[in-house]
Amino acid sequence: MTIQFDALKSAPRLLVEIPLKPIQGSRFQPTGFPDLGAATFKGFNGAGDPVDCLLVESAQSVANRLESVCWDEGNNSLVSPLNGLPYVQTTLPDGTVTDSIREAHRLNSPYIASSKSPEFDAIKDSIGFEANKPFNRQKLAKALLKYDPCSLLHGTFLEKLGGVVRLPRVISGFVEAEGIEVASAGGVKFDRVQPGTGENTPYGKAAEGYGNVPYHRDEYTARSIVAYFNLDLAQLRGYGLGENAECLLIAISLYKIRKFLSEGLRLRTACDLEATDGIIVKRPLGFDFPELEFLESELPGLVQRAADEKLFADPAVTQMSYKK
């Protein structure tokens, strides 16, 4: 087993698909949005006929899940194969700590990018943005590699520095279901003290949390559920980061996908999925997607090689204190 970096050298993208199914039963709970509910849409099959489809997990949510598999909650640190990878940790005035790995907008978290901490000035200097001058995106990519490579992989938009200080995602993913049907169900929230919900109740009304409250919910079944991932190799090569950095970032991306499939597919309480046919590589054909255990064994060496090349901040974890 090796990581076939050579097979990816001239490919514009690595595209993979992973068929999924509910780990138990046939129903699953979709992602929901306050203003539109489940994200249903009309797709089209190979014959051009319309098909009812559903967005099971958005690209934004998958990006956050790919970050979360890199964090060891028990030890409050990066998982061991990624030890030594740079990120930014910020201490809030009350002493609590957050970081660019767990913040939804990573380096653009307001607790980092909006801080007046002098440590962030060093990051700004590395990015090198100057208003009303052409912006050097390669310099931004190198700064992200130095301080937080995951912001480079998952994209960044540092609008607090300037509207052009942005990079699209190198790795992106989403989950879709096709041939969907609604599976309606419901339940009752019981109140063992006060069953009623009307005007003349001893404690309060349903809107205040009192009484028995029946409710309904829509789950879904589907003919197929598929997770899609796209690693933009051409975009990555365009940053001119060098071979060691490119190999490291590719390996981290493959690791994130494998780890997500291994332990991250319980997307919600009633949406617990599993892969049915493994990882199907659509492009480039013939690429052998490495197993998780092999990636875990290779990553420490790749991280160390990039550190030896002085591509990372030293120390790797940049500490800063949030100042408003």
GUBAMAR-879788 format. One record per residue (C-alpha): x, y, z; chain. Coordinates in Angstrom, 2 decimals, padded with zeros to 5 digits. Last residue first. Example, Ala and Ser with C-alpha at 12.3 -4.5 7.8 and 13.67 -1.06 7.14 Angstrom:
! residues 2
013.67  -001.06  007.14  A;
012.30  -004.50  007.80  A;
***
This chain:
! residues 324
-012.01  043.42  021.54  A;
-008.91  041.54  022.66  A;
-008.76  037.78  022.31  A;
-005.52  036.34  023.61  A;
-003.27  034.54  021.16  A;
-001.40  031.28  020.97  A;
-000.10  030.04  017.63  A;
000.13  026.25  017.72  A;
002.98  025.13  015.46  A;
005.66  026.78  017.57  A;
007.15  027.70  015.17  A;
004.80  028.48  012.28  A;
004.91  025.89  009.54  A;
006.65  025.66  006.16  A;
010.09  025.44  007.74  A;
011.12  022.51  005.49  A;
011.58  020.43  008.63  A;
007.95  021.20  009.54  A;
006.80  019.98  006.12  A;
008.77  016.74  006.57  A;
007.41  016.33  010.12  A;
003.81  016.54  008.91  A;
004.52  014.00  006.14  A;
006.16  011.63  008.62  A;
003.25  011.90  011.07  A;
000.75  011.37  008.21  A;
001.98  008.01  006.93  A;
000.79  005.69  009.73  A;
-002.63  007.30  010.02  A;
-002.98  007.15  006.24  A;
-002.24  003.41  006.33  A;
-004.81  002.82  009.06  A;
-007.46  004.77  007.15  A;
-007.09  002.74  003.95  A;
-005.65  004.37  000.86  A;
-007.82  005.20  -002.20  A;
-006.28  003.35  -005.16  A;
-006.44  005.65  -008.15  A;
-007.35  003.56  -011.20  A;
-009.68  006.09  -012.77  A;
-008.75  009.69  -012.02  A;
-011.58  010.38  -011.46  A;
-014.66  008.32  -010.46  A;
-013.14  006.64  -007.40  A;
-015.78  004.56  -005.61  A;
-015.19  004.43  -001.86  A;
-016.76  001.48  -000.06  A;
-019.84  -000.37  -001.28  A;
-022.42  000.06  001.50  A;
-021.18  003.02  003.55  A;
-023.06  003.60  006.77  A;
-025.68  006.10  007.91  A;
-027.20  007.34  011.16  A;
-029.78  010.05  010.55  A;
-032.27  009.90  013.43  A;
-030.16  011.67  016.06  A;
-028.27  013.64  013.40  A;
-025.29  013.15  011.08  A;
-024.25  009.79  012.47  A;
-021.83  009.30  009.59  A;
-018.74  010.61  011.40  A;
-016.90  007.50  012.57  A;
-015.43  005.54  009.67  A;
-016.79  007.55  006.77  A;
-015.57  010.79  008.36  A;
-012.21  009.18  009.13  A;
-011.74  008.05  005.53  A;
-012.72  011.47  004.14  A;
-010.50  013.35  006.61  A;
-007.58  011.02  005.91  A;
-007.85  011.57  002.16  A;
-007.78  015.33  002.74  A;
-004.85  015.09  005.15  A;
-002.94  013.02  002.56  A;
-003.60  015.58  -000.17  A;
-002.46  018.42  002.11  A;
000.73  016.55  003.02  A;
001.56  015.65  -000.58  A;
001.02  019.26  -001.66  A;
003.20  020.60  001.16  A;
006.05  018.22  000.38  A;
005.83  018.89  -003.36  A;
005.95  022.68  -003.26  A;
003.50  025.38  -002.20  A;
002.95  026.75  -005.69  A;
-000.67  027.73  -005.00  A;
-001.72  026.48  -008.43  A;
-000.99  022.87  -007.40  A;
-003.86  023.05  -004.89  A;
-006.27  024.52  -007.41  A;
-005.37  021.82  -009.93  A;
-005.84  019.13  -007.26  A;
-009.40  020.14  -006.40  A;
-010.45  017.31  -004.07  A;
-014.15  016.63  -004.69  A;
-016.22  014.42  -002.39  A;
-019.73  013.03  -002.91  A;
-021.80  011.11  -000.36  A;
-024.61  009.07  -001.91  A;
-028.08  008.05  -000.75  A;
-030.19  005.88  -003.04  A;
-033.80  004.82  -003.47  A;
-034.71  007.07  -000.56  A;
-036.77  007.10  002.65  A;
-037.51  010.31  004.47  A;
-038.44  011.74  007.89  A;
-041.27  014.17  008.41  A;
-042.30  015.14  011.92  A;
-045.56  015.54  013.78  A;
-046.32  016.93  017.21  A;
-048.67  016.28  020.14  A;
-048.20  018.60  023.14  A;
-049.26  017.49  026.62  A;
-049.11  020.47  028.97  A;
-046.56  023.21  029.73  A;
-043.62  024.60  027.73  A;
-044.64  028.27  027.65  A;
-046.20  027.93  024.22  A;
-048.20  024.99  025.58  A;
-049.84  027.19  028.21  A;
-049.21  027.71  031.92  A;
-049.28  026.47  035.52  A;
-052.84  025.92  036.73  A;
-054.54  025.72  033.32  A;
-057.49  027.89  032.35  A;
-056.42  029.13  028.91  A;
-055.73  025.74  027.35  A;
-052.73  023.38  027.41  A;
-053.93  020.54  029.63  A;
-051.82  017.59  030.83  A;
-050.43  019.34  033.94  A;
-048.08  017.38  036.17  A;
-047.08  014.38  034.02  A;
-046.58  016.61  030.95  A;
-046.18  014.40  027.90  A;
-044.56  015.52  024.61  A;
-046.46  013.51  022.07  A;
-045.21  011.79  018.94  A;
-045.07  011.95  015.19  A;
-044.46  010.16  011.95  A;
-044.49  010.90  008.24  A;
-042.13  008.99  005.97  A;
-041.75  011.25  002.92  A;
-040.48  009.55  -000.22  A;
-037.17  010.13  -001.99  A;
-035.91  008.87  -005.33  A;
-032.47  010.38  -004.87  A;
-030.59  011.30  -001.67  A;
-027.65  013.73  -001.60  A;
-024.61  014.12  000.65  A;
-022.02  016.87  000.28  A;
-018.28  017.26  -000.04  A;
-015.57  019.83  -000.60  A;
-011.79  019.78  -000.60  A;
-009.76  022.66  -001.98  A;
-012.45  025.09  -000.82  A;
-012.40  028.54  -002.36  A;
-009.81  031.15  -001.31  A;
-010.46  034.60  000.07  A;
-008.71  037.85  000.87  A;
-010.41  039.76  -001.96  A;
-012.97  041.49  000.26  A;
-010.29  042.74  002.62  A;
-008.92  042.20  006.13  A;
-012.28  041.72  007.87  A;
-013.37  039.85  004.76  A;
-011.05  037.00  005.64  A;
-012.82  034.46  003.47  A;
-011.31  031.01  003.78  A;
-011.45  027.66  002.10  A;
-011.64  024.17  003.59  A;
-008.17  023.02  002.61  A;
-006.43  026.37  003.25  A;
-008.26  026.87  006.53  A;
-007.10  023.34  007.38  A;
-003.50  024.42  006.80  A;
-003.68  026.85  009.75  A;
-000.69  029.10  010.51  A;
002.00  028.30  007.93  A;
-000.24  026.70  005.31  A;
-002.60  029.66  005.65  A;
000.31  032.08  005.16  A;
001.49  030.13  002.10  A;
-002.00  030.21  000.60  A;
-002.28  033.98  001.25  A;
001.08  034.55  -000.46  A;
-000.13  032.50  -003.41  A;
-003.21  034.71  -003.47  A;
-001.15  037.89  -004.10  A;
-003.58  040.81  -004.05  A;
-003.29  043.60  -006.61  A;
-003.22  046.94  -004.76  A;
-006.08  049.16  -003.61  A;
-005.85  047.98  000.02  A;
-002.73  046.05  000.98  A;
-002.98  042.38  001.96  A;
000.28  040.77  003.00  A;
-000.98  037.42  004.27  A;
002.18  037.08  006.37  A;
001.63  040.56  007.85  A;
-001.94  039.65  008.74  A;
-000.74  036.53  010.55  A;
001.80  038.59  012.50  A;
-000.93  041.12  013.35  A;
-002.94  038.19  014.73  A;
-000.32  037.74  017.44  A;
-000.66  041.41  018.39  A;
-004.20  040.69  019.70  A;
-006.77  043.11  018.36  A;
-009.14  040.23  017.83  A;
-011.61  040.31  014.97  A;
-009.83  037.56  013.00  A;
-009.44  035.22  015.98  A;
-012.58  035.31  018.14  A;
-014.49  036.51  015.08  A;
-013.64  033.16  013.44  A;
-011.98  033.84  010.10  A;
-009.21  031.36  010.87  A;
-011.80  028.57  011.13  A;
-015.23  029.80  010.09  A;
-017.04  027.18  012.18  A;
-014.51  027.37  015.03  A;
-013.24  023.91  015.98  A;
-009.94  023.84  014.10  A;
-009.29  027.59  014.37  A;
-009.30  027.48  018.15  A;
-011.29  028.11  021.32  A;
-010.25  028.67  024.90  A;
-012.02  029.76  028.07  A;
-010.17  032.17  030.37  A;
-012.99  034.67  030.83  A;
-011.26  037.16  028.52  A;
-011.15  034.61  025.69  A;
-008.04  032.57  024.91  A;
-007.26  031.96  021.25  A;
-005.67  028.93  019.64  A;
-004.43  029.09  016.06  A;
-003.52  025.98  014.09  A;
-000.36  024.31  012.85  A;
000.01  020.54  012.34  A;
002.49  019.11  014.85  A;
000.27  016.21  015.89  A;
-001.91  015.19  012.94  A;
-001.63  011.39  013.40  A;
-002.32  011.95  017.16  A;
-005.74  013.55  016.86  A;
-005.50  017.30  017.42  A;
-006.03  018.37  021.01  A;
-008.58  018.43  023.81  A;
-007.48  015.01  025.07  A;
-010.98  013.58  025.20  A;
-012.28  015.78  022.39  A;
-009.63  014.52  019.97  A;
-010.01  016.81  016.95  A;
-009.36  015.80  013.35  A;
-012.81  014.22  012.91  A;
-014.30  017.63  013.74  A;
-012.69  019.30  010.74  A;
-014.26  016.94  008.22  A;
-017.56  017.46  010.04  A;
-017.26  021.23  009.64  A;
-016.63  020.84  005.92  A;
-019.58  018.42  005.67  A;
-021.82  021.08  007.21  A;
-020.82  023.74  004.71  A;
-021.12  021.34  001.77  A;
-024.67  020.51  002.84  A;
-025.93  017.20  004.22  A;
-029.03  015.22  003.18  A;
-029.92  017.41  000.21  A;
-033.04  015.73  -001.11  A;
-034.14  014.48  -004.51  A;
-037.38  013.83  -006.39  A;
-036.53  012.65  -009.90  A;
-037.29  014.32  -013.22  A;
-036.68  012.19  -016.33  A;
-033.59  012.94  -018.42  A;
-032.87  009.29  -019.18  A;
-029.84  009.33  -016.85  A;
-031.95  010.62  -013.97  A;
-032.87  014.23  -013.31  A;
-033.02  016.20  -010.07  A;
-035.92  018.07  -008.58  A;
-035.29  019.57  -005.13  A;
-035.88  018.94  -001.44  A;
-033.98  020.86  001.27  A;
-035.99  019.89  004.37  A;
-037.37  022.92  006.19  A;
-037.38  026.19  004.23  A;
-036.82  029.13  006.61  A;
-035.41  027.32  009.64  A;
-033.25  024.93  007.59  A;
-033.32  021.18  008.01  A;
-030.88  018.35  007.38  A;
-032.78  015.19  006.71  A;
-033.80  012.51  009.23  A;
-033.47  008.98  007.92  A;
-035.80  006.06  007.30  A;
-034.95  002.55  006.06  A;
-034.28  000.52  009.19  A;
-030.88  000.56  010.88  A;
-027.51  001.76  009.52  A;
-029.37  003.92  007.05  A;
-027.73  003.56  003.62  A;
-024.73  005.07  001.89  A;
-023.11  004.94  -001.54  A;
-019.68  006.66  -001.49  A;
-018.61  008.75  -004.46  A;
-015.14  010.01  -005.28  A;
-013.70  012.74  -007.48  A;
-010.00  013.61  -007.40  A;
-009.52  016.71  -009.49  A;
-007.37  018.24  -012.21  A;
-005.29  015.07  -012.64  A;
-001.67  015.68  -013.68  A;
000.09  014.78  -010.44  A;
-002.70  012.59  -009.01  A;
-001.37  009.21  -010.12  A;
002.09  010.28  -008.91  A;
000.72  010.82  -005.38  A;
-000.34  007.18  -005.22  A;
-000.37  006.87  -001.43  A;
001.22  003.49  -000.90  A;
000.00  000.00  000.00  A;
***
